């Protein structure tokens, strides 16, 4: 029942399956439908979601945040720690999980030290940081995982492609710290709010760490994805079965819906030719624009079948996560956290978030085309 409610409230999932069903009237279901679905990407995505959820349940990421918080003295240092937790964390635990973990943590910390005046800029920059940090690794976000797997790209090739943009993102975030209000004021963190209660089992954390390495070997094509998935299923199922139920299965369903839609579009000659014409040679521009309206994960799935330059598409969909609130669906996570606590300031948050994102996006566009 809960999943049915979430399905109705998830516009991207709803759109994916609406488009899939409409396209099925033009290309009747047959055996080729199975060929549309990238089971490798979905299997690895599922495994990573389960493993990261297991680590999260054991408060691993909050504990890391707590340790970092003990090192700060001034407001700008506090802001930097909260923002770069998301930036670096998203490289390994995905942008979604980084925001789910560190945005509520950051809001608690800011409230604890009576610096709620920093709330909007810090949460907005945390969101930008998670979206930009995640672009640097194949496991940082779903679109990277998919493109890395489907293109057969080497790890060095992938990292080399995204490294200049990752460095630029880090520098832009550092510069953004000058906009933090009262940045040189000292902060006093109340220890009661900084204690992670019920820190998890060291044995479980060790097991999940091993599983994470196994998942990475699968991403790097050292280990077959199906072997990794079976290991995760057996080990996690035997250790803590409820974790298996907490993976984001709606995201997987969203992928399947778009796989069916894009697969069918590729079999309609007129549509296929049109999409190839508008995408080929213009992957970066088309990806950035498309992401603003349908978000970057669906844009990746839609455009990947018609692209002739996967590196340009990779850069485009990651840069395209900047801009509107829906350009990256992960951005909605932060917005929901903030708006639930500060309903009267939703408009101020959206305004700040949008302006900051447009500035970052403009910098990336200039870098891409002129540097």
C-alpha positions as CSV (number, residue, x, y, z in Angstrom):
1,X,0.0,0.0,0.0
2,X,2.9,2.3,0.9
3,X,4.5,1.6,-2.5
4,X,1.3,2.3,-4.3
5,X,1.1,5.7,-2.6
6,X,4.7,6.4,-3.5
7,X,4.0,5.4,-7.1
8,X,1.2,8.0,-7.3
9,X,3.4,10.7,-5.7
10,X,6.5,10.0,-7.9
11,X,6.0,12.1,-11.1
12,X,9.1,10.7,-12.8
13,X,8.1,7.0,-12.2
14,X,4.5,7.8,-13.3
15,X,5.8,9.5,-16.4
16,X,8.2,6.7,-17.3
17,X,5.4,4.1,-17.2
18,X,2.9,6.3,-18.9
19,X,5.4,6.8,-21.8
20,X,6.2,3.1,-21.8
21,X,2.5,2.1,-22.1
22,X,1.8,4.7,-24.8
23,X,4.9,3.5,-26.8
24,X,3.6,-0.1,-26.5
25,X,0.7,0.8,-28.8
26,X,3.1,1.7,-31.5
27,X,5.5,-1.2,-30.9
28,X,3.6,-4.2,-29.7
29,X,5.2,-6.2,-26.8
30,X,7.5,-9.0,-28.0
31,X,10.7,-10.8,-27.0
32,X,12.8,-7.8,-27.9
33,X,11.4,-5.9,-24.9
34,X,13.8,-8.0,-22.7
35,X,16.7,-6.8,-24.8
36,X,15.8,-3.2,-23.9
37,X,16.6,-3.7,-20.2
38,X,20.1,-3.3,-19.0
39,X,20.0,-5.9,-16.3
40,X,23.7,-5.4,-15.4
41,X,23.2,-1.8,-14.5
42,X,20.0,-2.6,-12.5
43,X,21.7,-5.5,-10.7
44,X,24.7,-3.4,-9.6
45,X,22.4,-0.4,-8.7
46,X,20.3,-2.7,-6.5
47,X,23.4,-4.2,-4.8
48,X,24.9,-0.8,-4.0
49,X,21.6,0.5,-2.7
50,X,21.3,-2.5,-0.3
51,X,24.9,-2.2,0.9
52,X,24.8,1.5,1.4
53,X,21.4,1.2,3.2
54,X,23.1,-1.4,5.5
55,X,25.9,1.0,6.3
56,X,23.4,3.8,6.9
57,X,21.4,1.7,9.3
58,X,24.6,1.3,11.3
59,X,25.0,5.1,11.5
60,X,28.4,4.9,9.7
61,X,28.0,8.2,7.8
62,X,26.6,10.1,10.8
63,X,29.5,9.0,12.9
64,X,31.9,10.3,10.2
65,X,30.0,13.6,10.3
66,X,30.2,13.8,14.1
67,X,34.0,13.3,14.0
68,X,34.4,16.1,11.4
69,X,32.2,18.4,13.4
70,X,34.6,18.2,16.4
71,X,37.2,19.9,14.3
72,X,35.3,23.1,13.4
73,X,35.7,26.5,15.2
74,X,34.2,29.2,12.9
75,X,31.0,29.4,10.9
76,X,32.8,29.1,7.5
77,X,34.5,25.9,8.7
78,X,31.2,24.5,9.9
79,X,29.6,25.3,6.5
80,X,32.6,23.9,4.6
81,X,32.5,20.6,6.6
82,X,28.7,20.2,6.0
83,X,29.0,21.0,2.3
84,X,32.1,18.9,1.5
85,X,30.7,15.9,3.4
86,X,28.1,15.8,0.7
87,X,30.7,16.5,-2.1
88,X,33.0,13.7,-1.1
89,X,30.4,11.4,0.3
90,X,28.4,11.4,-2.9
91,X,31.4,10.0,-4.8
92,X,31.0,6.7,-2.9
93,X,27.4,6.6,-1.5
94,X,25.6,8.4,-4.3
95,X,24.1,11.9,-4.3
96,X,20.7,10.7,-3.0
97,X,22.1,8.9,0.1
98,X,24.6,11.8,0.8
99,X,21.7,14.2,0.9
100,X,19.4,11.9,2.9
101,X,22.2,11.5,5.4
102,X,23.9,14.8,5.7
103,X,21.2,17.4,5.1
104,X,19.1,16.5,8.2
105,X,22.4,16.1,10.1
106,X,23.4,19.6,9.0
107,X,20.1,21.1,9.8
108,X,20.3,19.6,13.3
109,X,23.8,21.0,13.8
110,X,22.9,24.5,12.5
111,X,19.9,24.6,14.8
112,X,21.9,23.3,17.7
113,X,24.5,26.1,17.4
114,X,21.8,28.7,16.8
115,X,23.0,29.5,13.3
116,X,19.7,29.0,11.4
117,X,20.6,32.2,9.4
118,X,23.0,29.9,7.5
119,X,20.3,27.2,6.8
120,X,19.3,28.2,3.3
121,X,22.8,28.8,1.8
122,X,24.2,25.7,3.5
123,X,21.4,23.3,2.5
124,X,21.4,24.7,-1.1
125,X,25.1,24.3,-1.4
126,X,25.0,20.8,0.2
127,X,22.6,19.9,-2.6
128,X,24.8,21.3,-5.3
129,X,27.9,19.7,-3.7
130,X,26.2,16.2,-3.7
131,X,25.1,16.5,-7.4
132,X,28.6,17.7,-8.5
133,X,30.7,15.4,-6.3
134,X,28.7,12.4,-7.6
135,X,29.7,13.1,-11.2
136,X,33.3,12.1,-10.5
137,X,32.8,8.3,-10.1
138,X,30.9,5.6,-11.9
139,X,28.9,4.8,-8.7
140,X,28.2,8.4,-7.7
141,X,24.8,8.6,-9.4
142,X,22.5,6.4,-11.5
143,X,23.3,8.0,-14.8
144,X,27.0,7.5,-14.3
145,X,26.5,3.8,-13.4
146,X,24.4,3.3,-16.5
147,X,26.7,5.1,-18.9
148,X,29.8,3.5,-17.5
149,X,28.3,0.0,-17.9
150,X,26.6,0.4,-21.3
151,X,29.6,2.2,-23.0
152,X,32.3,-0.2,-21.8
153,X,34.3,2.9,-20.7
154,X,37.6,2.2,-18.8
155,X,37.8,3.6,-15.2
156,X,40.8,5.9,-16.1
157,X,38.9,7.1,-19.1
158,X,35.9,7.9,-17.0
159,X,37.8,9.7,-14.2
160,X,39.9,11.6,-16.8
161,X,36.8,12.8,-18.5
162,X,35.1,14.1,-15.3
163,X,38.2,15.2,-13.3
164,X,38.5,18.8,-14.7
165,X,34.8,19.4,-13.9
166,X,35.2,17.9,-10.4
167,X,38.1,20.1,-9.6
168,X,36.2,23.2,-11.0
169,X,33.2,22.2,-8.8
170,X,35.4,22.0,-5.7
171,X,36.9,25.4,-6.4
172,X,33.5,27.0,-7.0
173,X,32.2,25.5,-3.7
174,X,35.1,27.0,-1.9
175,X,34.5,30.4,-3.4
176,X,30.8,30.1,-2.4
177,X,31.8,30.0,1.3
178,X,32.4,33.8,1.1
179,X,28.6,34.1,0.8
180,X,27.9,32.4,4.2
181,X,26.5,34.9,6.6
182,X,28.6,35.6,9.6
183,X,31.3,33.3,8.3
184,X,34.0,34.4,10.7
185,X,31.8,34.1,13.8
186,X,32.7,31.3,16.3
187,X,30.3,28.4,16.6
188,X,29.4,26.5,19.7
189,X,28.2,23.0,19.1
190,X,26.1,21.4,21.8
191,X,27.5,17.9,22.5
192,X,24.1,16.4,23.2
193,X,23.2,16.9,19.6
194,X,26.4,15.5,18.3
195,X,26.3,12.0,19.8
196,X,25.2,9.3,17.4
197,X,23.0,7.0,19.4
198,X,22.9,3.3,18.9
199,X,26.1,3.2,16.8
200,X,25.9,0.0,14.7
201,X,27.5,-3.4,15.0
202,X,31.2,-3.4,14.1
203,X,30.8,-6.9,12.7
204,X,28.0,-5.8,10.4
205,X,29.9,-2.7,9.4
206,X,32.9,-4.9,8.5
207,X,30.7,-7.3,6.4
208,X,29.1,-4.4,4.6
209,X,32.5,-2.9,3.9
210,X,33.6,-6.2,2.3
211,X,30.3,-6.3,0.3
212,X,31.0,-2.8,-0.9
213,X,34.4,-3.9,-2.2
214,X,32.7,-6.8,-4.0
215,X,30.2,-4.4,-5.6
216,X,33.1,-2.1,-6.8
217,X,34.8,-5.2,-8.4
218,X,31.5,-5.8,-10.2
219,X,31.3,-2.2,-11.4
220,X,34.9,-2.5,-12.7
221,X,33.9,-5.7,-14.5
222,X,36.3,-7.8,-12.5
223,X,33.4,-9.8,-11.0
224,X,30.2,-10.7,-12.9
225,X,27.3,-8.6,-11.7
226,X,25.0,-11.6,-11.1
227,X,27.6,-13.2,-8.8
228,X,27.8,-9.9,-6.8
229,X,24.0,-9.7,-6.6
230,X,23.7,-13.3,-5.3
231,X,26.4,-12.7,-2.7
232,X,24.6,-9.5,-1.5
233,X,21.2,-11.3,-1.5
234,X,22.4,-14.3,0.5
235,X,24.7,-12.4,3.0
236,X,22.4,-9.5,3.7
237,X,19.3,-11.7,3.7
238,X,20.8,-14.0,6.3
239,X,22.2,-11.1,8.4
240,X,19.4,-8.6,8.3
241,X,16.6,-9.3,5.9
242,X,14.7,-6.0,6.4
243,X,17.6,-4.2,4.7
244,X,16.7,-5.9,1.4
245,X,13.3,-4.3,1.6
246,X,14.7,-0.8,1.9
247,X,16.4,-0.5,-1.4
248,X,14.8,2.0,-3.7
249,X,12.8,-0.4,-5.9
250,X,10.8,2.5,-7.3
251,X,14.0,3.9,-8.9
252,X,14.6,0.5,-10.5
253,X,11.0,0.5,-11.8
254,X,11.6,4.0,-13.2
255,X,14.6,2.7,-15.1
256,X,12.6,-0.2,-16.5
257,X,9.9,2.1,-17.7
258,X,12.3,4.4,-19.5
259,X,14.2,1.4,-20.9
260,X,10.9,0.2,-22.5
261,X,10.0,3.7,-23.8
262,X,13.5,4.4,-25.3
263,X,13.7,0.9,-26.7
264,X,10.4,1.3,-28.5
265,X,11.3,4.8,-29.8
266,X,14.5,3.3,-31.3
267,X,12.3,0.9,-33.3
268,X,10.1,3.7,-34.8
269,X,12.2,4.8,-37.8
270,X,10.9,8.4,-37.9
271,X,11.3,9.0,-34.2
272,X,14.7,7.4,-34.1
273,X,16.0,9.5,-37.0
274,X,14.6,12.7,-35.4
275,X,16.3,12.0,-32.1
276,X,19.6,11.1,-33.8
277,X,19.5,14.3,-35.7
278,X,18.9,16.6,-32.7
279,X,21.4,14.7,-30.5
280,X,24.4,13.7,-32.6
281,X,27.2,16.2,-32.2
282,X,25.1,18.2,-29.7
283,X,25.0,15.8,-26.8
284,X,26.2,18.3,-24.1
285,X,23.7,21.0,-25.1
286,X,20.8,18.7,-25.6
287,X,21.5,16.8,-22.3
288,X,21.7,20.0,-20.3
289,X,18.4,21.4,-21.7
290,X,16.5,18.0,-21.5
291,X,17.6,17.6,-17.8
292,X,16.0,20.9,-16.8
293,X,12.6,19.5,-17.7
294,X,12.7,15.8,-17.2
295,X,15.8,15.5,-14.8
296,X,19.1,14.1,-15.7
297,X,18.5,10.3,-15.2
298,X,15.6,10.1,-17.6
299,X,17.5,12.4,-20.0
300,X,20.4,9.9,-19.9
301,X,18.2,6.9,-20.7
302,X,16.4,8.7,-23.5
303,X,19.5,10.2,-25.2
304,X,22.0,7.4,-24.8
305,X,20.5,5.3,-27.6
306,X,20.9,8.2,-30.1
307,X,24.2,9.6,-29.0
308,X,27.5,9.4,-31.0
309,X,29.7,10.9,-28.3
310,X,29.2,9.3,-24.9
311,X,31.7,11.5,-23.1
312,X,29.8,14.6,-24.2
313,X,26.6,13.0,-23.0
314,X,28.2,12.1,-19.7
315,X,29.4,15.6,-19.0
316,X,26.1,17.0,-20.2
317,X,23.8,15.0,-18.0
318,X,26.0,15.7,-14.9
319,X,26.2,19.4,-15.6
320,X,22.5,19.3,-16.4
321,X,21.8,18.3,-12.8
322,X,22.3,22.0,-12.1
323,X,19.6,24.5,-12.8
324,X,15.9,23.8,-12.0
325,X,14.8,22.0,-8.9
326,X,13.9,18.9,-10.9
327,X,17.1,18.9,-13.0
328,X,18.4,16.3,-10.6
329,X,15.7,14.5,-8.6
330,X,18.1,14.3,-5.7
331,X,17.6,18.0,-5.3
332,X,14.0,17.4,-4.2
333,X,15.3,15.4,-1.2
334,X,16.9,18.5,0.3
335,X,13.9,20.6,-0.6
336,X,11.5,18.2,1.2
337,X,13.7,18.2,4.3
338,X,14.0,22.0,4.4
339,X,10.3,22.7,3.6
340,X,9.0,20.3,6.2
341,X,10.9,22.3,8.9
342,X,10.6,25.8,7.5
343,X,7.3,25.9,5.5
344,X,7.1,29.7,5.5
345,X,10.5,30.0,3.8
346,X,10.0,27.7,0.9
347,X,10.0,30.5,-1.6
348,X,13.3,32.0,-0.3
349,X,14.9,28.5,-0.5
350,X,13.8,28.0,-4.1
351,X,15.0,31.4,-5.1
352,X,18.4,31.0,-3.5
353,X,18.7,27.4,-4.8
354,X,17.8,28.4,-8.4
355,X,20.1,31.4,-8.6
356,X,23.0,29.5,-7.1
357,X,22.4,26.6,-9.5
358,X,22.2,28.9,-12.5
359,X,25.5,30.5,-11.6
360,X,27.2,27.1,-11.2
361,X,25.6,25.8,-14.5
362,X,26.8,29.0,-16.3
363,X,30.3,28.4,-15.1
364,X,30.2,24.8,-16.4
365,X,28.9,25.8,-19.8
366,X,31.6,28.5,-20.2
367,X,34.2,26.0,-19.1
368,X,32.9,23.4,-21.5
369,X,32.7,25.6,-24.6
370,X,35.4,28.2,-24.1
371,X,38.2,26.7,-21.9
